[in-house]
Amino acid sequence: MDRTVEGYLAELREHLAGADPAVVQDALYDAEEYLRSALAEGGGTPEDFDAVVETYGTPDEIASAYLETERTVTRALRPAPPARVEQRPVLVRFFGIVADPNAWGSLFYMLLALATGIAYFTVIVTGLSLSLGLLITLLGIPIALLLIAVVRAVSLAEGRMVEGLLGVRMPRRPRMVGAQGDIWTRLKSWFTDYRTWTTMLYMILQLPLGIAYFTLLVTGFATSASLVALPILQEISGQPLIQSGGYSYLIEPWAYPLFVVVGLLGMIVLLWVVKGIGKLHGAYAKAMLVGGFSDQTAVRV
């Protein structure tokens, strides 16, 4: 093993090949932080490096520990479904979506997506406009750096929300970039890290997605709730509530249960749609915010 931090991280990455990119990002960050902190307390000699590695663990040991911990946590948070779950009646599984936490997590995320989309879009548009407009005066440079720092912070914060509500494993540590050297070299790495730009694109696209999600939820639940409430409101008011083309339509009493059943079924179907959208958005968020982790070297910046 190369007796440097960069060599240790490269070997750790090799042992984590094929693992979840989020796990790789966390493991590399933790290893780099520990090694540099420990070496800073010593003289940074090869002998000190060997002692630090002996205390912390070799790359293969650390990789095995992270992978085993990830498997243990995954099993604890997502226990295997009962063996007979697929043998349950279709209707039981269909209506069981009401008690599915993944469906409700997706619903809450889709409601929040409009607010986060507005915030993300405002930050990106304002930051890019100011940095490009003031670039000729050199004031645009610190604004651009601040924007990138915000983008990196948003990437981590959005990932935590995606993991908490959509159940997709996301990094719990900041991103790593492939660079080692002075501040200018590291800044260059920020700009050349493709995940910086995919995160910006994600933040911009969050606004139209948030609008679409919010519209779907409001329209779907409003329609279903209206179907359920119409018979009740008609009985209370005694007047026909359905109007179209200048005509009023009175719901016959025999049709009351039909309206209620259709409305409730609409809510159930909407929950299934929301759960599916949550899975798709989780995969999309992981691809945009994390991607693959194939840098040749990595340090925390």
Buried (B, 14 or more C-beta within 10 A) or exposed (E): BEEBBBBBBBBBBEBBEEBBBBBBBBBBBBBBBBBBEBBEEEEBEEEBBEBBBEEBBBBBEBBBEBBEEBEEEEEEEEEEEEEEEEEEEEEEEBBEBEEBEBBBBBBBBBBBBBEBBBBBBEBBEEBBEBBEEBEEEEEBEEBBBEBBEBBBEBBBEBBEBBBEBBBBBBBBBBBBBBBBEEEEEBBEBBEEBEBBBBBBEBBBBBBEBBBBBBEBBEEBBEBBBBBBBBBEEBEEEEEEBEEEEEEEEEBEEEEBEEBBEBBBBBBBBBBEBBBEBBBEBBEBBBEBBBBEBEBEBBBBB
